[in-house]
Amino acid sequence: MDRTVLADFLRSRRQALQPEDVGLPRARRRRASGLRREEVAALAGMSTDYYSRIEQQRGPQPSEQLLAAIATGLRLSQPEREHLFRIAGYAAPLMVEDHGRLSPGVRRIFEQLDGSPAEVVNHLTEKIVQNRLSTALFGDQTRWTGMRRAMAYRWFTDPETERAPFPVEDHARHSRTIVAHLLLAHTQNKSEPRLAALVGSLLHTSREFTALWHEHPVTEEDPAPLLVRHPEVGDVQLYRETLHSPDRSQHLIVYTTAPGSESEEKLRFLSLVRYELKVRPVRRS
């Protein structure tokens, strides 16, 4: 750990921020050119004394969790976060710890999508937001709380419900893809507590997940069409296009259909019908 460089870097980023940049009120007679140390400490959820010690080149090496909190408090960009971890003596994390807030770029693209089902998923497999067509196809996947917010958790702990919209012959492929994505996220950011808790819980409760996890699956984006068995319109064949935010913490997924296909007609029907889909298990013959 390079204490001098670390202290200088934090000081420079602190002084570059103004209170209004982080949602803090500005006092009328404020003399500080940037944020005060106590303000950064409060934003990072730590004591002022601890943060001050870092800038004063004193105290122990900050943990990865504390560095992540400081990076969030100082609104560091992804390259800045990586630099912070490196000068503090750690491998740079590839993902930011932001689970429910859309990045500006992802939001701009998402808000322009109306004619295609679209959703934003984070590295925990939680759906942050869905548009109307995505909700019509898959139901409201943002309604869950706790660990059940993660699709991966529901997939392996409640398979009867979560896997019902998909053909049985596709389940194994989907399971392997889900585990591969979680393994990649975990490898890139082992210090993320919610991700560690999710993986730990699945290893404890699901034999299927555990077996796949120990195989160390590595996969690219699944090129195969996604077949969804919709309770109102029947089978819909979808193609997925995925755009990743620069830090790969959020994934914008857009679903399309083949032009002129029966699936396109079914999707058009869903786009015209305004109703809230009541999710129910698909009857198997």
C-alpha positions in Angstrom: 0.0 0.0 0.0 1.3 3.4 -1.0 0.1 5.6 1.9 1.3 8.9 0.4 -0.3 8.3 -3.0 -3.5 7.0 -1.4 -3.8 10.0 0.9 -3.1 12.5 -2.0 -5.6 10.7 -4.2 -8.4 10.8 -1.7 -7.7 14.4 -0.8 -7.8 15.5 -4.4 -11.2 13.7 -5.0 -12.7 15.1 -1.8 -11.7 18.6 -2.7 -13.1 18.3 -6.2 -16.6 17.6 -4.9 -19.1 20.2 -3.7 -21.9 19.5 -1.1 -24.6 19.7 -3.7 -22.8 17.1 -5.8 -23.6 14.5 -3.1 -26.9 15.8 -2.0 -25.7 17.8 1.0 -26.8 21.3 1.9 -24.3 24.2 1.5 -23.9 26.5 4.5 -23.9 30.2 3.8 -20.5 30.8 5.3 -18.8 27.7 4.1 -15.0 28.2 3.6 -14.0 24.7 2.5 -13.2 24.4 -1.2 -14.6 20.9 -1.3 -16.1 18.3 1.0 -14.9 18.2 4.6 -13.4 14.9 5.9 -16.4 14.4 8.2 -18.8 14.7 5.3 -16.9 12.0 3.3 -16.8 9.8 6.4 -20.6 10.2 6.9 -21.2 9.4 3.2 -19.0 6.3 3.5 -20.6 5.2 6.8 -17.4 5.3 8.9 -16.0 7.5 11.7 -14.4 10.8 10.9 -11.3 9.7 12.9 -10.9 6.6 10.8 -11.2 8.4 7.5 -8.9 11.2 8.7 -6.2 8.6 9.6 -6.1 7.4 6.0 -5.6 11.0 4.6 -3.0 11.5 7.3 -1.1 8.4 6.3 -1.8 6.7 9.6 -3.6 3.6 10.8 -4.0 0.0 9.3 -4.6 -0.8 5.6 -8.3 -0.1 4.8 -10.3 -3.2 4.0 -11.8 -3.8 0.6 -15.3 -3.2 2.1 -14.2 0.2 3.5 -12.5 1.2 0.2 -15.7 0.4 -1.7 -17.7 2.5 0.8 -15.2 5.4 0.3 -15.4 5.1 -3.4 -19.2 5.2 -3.3 -19.1 8.2 -1.0 -16.7 10.1 -3.2 -18.7 9.2 -6.4 -15.6 7.7 -8.0 -15.9 6.6 -11.6 -15.0 3.0 -12.4 -11.4 3.8 -13.5 -11.0 5.8 -10.3 -12.3 3.0 -8.2 -9.8 0.6 -9.8 -7.0 3.1 -9.2 -8.1 3.4 -5.5 -7.9 -0.3 -4.9 -4.6 -0.7 -6.6 -2.8 2.0 -4.6 -4.4 0.6 -1.5 -2.7 -2.8 -2.2 -5.7 -4.7 -3.7 -6.7 -6.1 -7.0 -9.1 -3.7 -8.6 -12.8 -4.7 -8.5 -14.6 -4.8 -11.8 -18.0 -4.0 -10.5 -19.5 -1.2 -8.5 -21.8 -1.9 -5.6 -24.9 -0.2 -6.9 -27.9 -2.5 -6.9 -31.0 -0.5 -7.5 -30.0 2.7 -9.3 -29.7 2.9 -13.0 -26.5 4.4 -14.5 -27.3 7.4 -16.6 -26.3 5.8 -19.9 -28.3 2.7 -19.3 -31.3 4.8 -18.3 -31.2 6.9 -21.4 -31.2 3.8 -23.6 -33.9 2.0 -21.6 -36.3 5.0 -21.6 -36.3 5.0 -25.4 -37.3 1.4 -25.7 -41.1 0.9 -25.9 -41.8 -1.5 -28.8 -39.6 -4.3 -27.4 -39.5 -6.0 -24.0 -36.6 -4.6 -22.1 -35.2 -4.9 -18.6 -32.1 -4.0 -16.6 -30.5 -6.7 -14.5 -27.6 -6.2 -12.1 -24.8 -8.6 -11.3 -26.8 -10.3 -8.6 -29.4 -11.2 -11.2 -31.9 -8.8 -9.7 -34.2 -7.0 -12.2 -33.9 -3.4 -11.4 -36.5 -2.2 -13.8 -38.8 -3.6 -16.5 -40.8 -1.9 -19.2 -44.4 -2.7 -19.9 -43.8 -5.5 -22.4 -41.2 -7.2 -20.2 -43.7 -7.2 -17.4 -46.4 -8.6 -19.7 -44.1 -11.5 -20.7 -42.4 -12.4 -17.4 -44.6 -10.8 -14.7 -43.4 -8.2 -12.3 -39.9 -9.4 -11.4 -39.1 -6.3 -9.4 -41.7 -7.0 -6.7 -39.5 -9.4 -4.7 -37.7 -8.5 -1.5 -34.7 -9.8 0.3 -32.6 -12.6 -1.3 -35.6 -13.6 -3.5 -35.0 -10.4 -5.5 -32.3 -12.4 -7.2 -33.6 -14.5 -10.1 -30.8 -17.0 -9.5 -32.0 -17.6 -5.9 -35.6 -18.2 -7.1 -34.4 -20.4 -10.0 -32.6 -22.9 -7.7 -34.8 -22.7 -4.5 -38.3 -22.5 -6.1 -37.9 -24.3 -9.4 -41.6 -25.3 -9.7 -42.6 -21.7 -10.0 -39.6 -19.9 -11.5 -38.9 -22.5 -14.3 -42.6 -23.0 -15.3 -42.5 -20.5 -18.2 -39.6 -22.4 -19.9 -39.4 -25.8 -21.5 -38.0 -28.5 -19.3 -35.4 -29.4 -21.9 -34.0 -25.9 -21.6 -33.7 -25.9 -17.8 -30.2 -27.4 -17.6 -28.8 -24.9 -20.1 -30.4 -22.0 -18.3 -29.0 -23.3 -14.9 -25.5 -23.5 -16.3 -25.7 -20.0 -17.8 -27.0 -18.5 -14.5 -24.2 -20.2 -12.5 -21.5 -19.0 -15.0 -22.7 -15.4 -14.7 -22.7 -15.6 -10.9 -19.2 -17.2 -10.9 -17.9 -14.4 -13.1 -19.4 -11.7 -10.9 -18.0 -13.4 -7.7 -14.5 -13.8 -9.2 -14.5 -10.1 -10.2 -15.8 -8.8 -6.8 -15.3 -11.2 -3.9 -15.6 -8.4 -1.4 -19.2 -7.6 -2.3 -21.2 -8.8 0.8 -24.6 -9.3 -0.9 -23.0 -11.3 -3.7 -21.1 -13.4 -1.2 -24.3 -14.0 0.8 -26.2 -15.0 -2.3 -23.6 -17.5 -3.4 -23.2 -18.9 0.1 -26.9 -19.4 0.6 -27.2 -21.2 -2.8 -24.3 -23.5 -2.0 -26.0 -24.4 1.3 -29.5 -25.0 -0.1 -29.2 -26.2 -3.7 -27.3 -29.4 -4.7 -27.8 -28.5 -8.3 -26.2 -25.1 -7.9 -23.3 -26.6 -5.8 -22.5 -29.2 -8.4 -22.5 -26.6 -11.2 -20.5 -24.2 -9.1 -17.7 -26.7 -8.6 -17.5 -27.3 -12.3 -16.4 -23.7 -12.8 -18.6 -23.1 -15.8 -17.5 -20.4 -18.2 -19.9 -19.2 -20.9 -20.4 -16.3 -23.2 -23.8 -14.8 -23.9 -26.2 -17.6 -24.7 -26.9 -17.3 -28.5 -29.8 -19.7 -28.5 -33.4 -18.3 -28.7 -35.3 -18.0 -25.5 -38.6 -19.9 -25.6 -41.2 -18.5 -23.2 -44.5 -20.3 -22.6 -46.8 -17.4 -21.9 -50.0 -18.3 -20.1 -52.1 -16.0 -22.4 -50.6 -16.3 -25.9 -48.6 -19.5 -25.8 -45.1 -20.1 -26.9 -43.1 -17.0 -27.8 -39.6 -17.3 -29.3 -37.3 -14.4 -28.3 -33.8 -13.3 -29.2 -31.7 -11.5 -26.6 -29.4 -8.6 -27.1 -27.4 -7.5 -24.1 -25.7 -4.2 -23.5 -23.4 -3.9 -20.5 -22.6 -0.7 -18.5 -18.9 0.2 -18.6 -18.3 -1.4 -15.2 -20.5 -4.4 -16.1 -22.6 -3.9 -12.9 -25.8 -3.5 -15.0 -27.0 -5.3 -18.1 -29.7 -3.9 -20.4 -31.5 -6.9 -22.0 -33.7 -6.3 -25.1 -35.8 -9.1 -26.5 -36.8 -9.2 -30.1 -38.7 -11.6 -32.4 -38.0 -12.7 -36.0 -39.8 -10.4 -38.5 -43.0 -11.8 -39.8 -43.1 -14.6 -37.3 -46.0 -15.9 -35.2 -44.0 -14.7 -32.1 -43.9 -11.2 -33.5 -47.7 -11.2 -33.8 -48.0 -12.4 -30.2 -45.7 -9.7 -29.0 -47.7 -7.1 -30.9 -50.9 -8.4 -29.3 -49.3 -8.1 -25.8 -48.2 -4.5 -26.6 -51.8 -3.5 -27.5 -53.5 -5.2 -24.5 -53.3 -3.2 -21.3 -53.6 -5.4 -18.4 -51.6 -6.6 -15.4 -50.5 -10.2 -16.0 -51.3 -12.5 -13.1 -48.4 -14.9 -12.9 -49.6 -18.5 -12.6 -47.9 -21.9 -13.2 -48.1 -23.2 -16.8 -50.2 -26.4 -17.0 -48.2 -29.3 -18.4 -49.9 -32.0 -20.3 
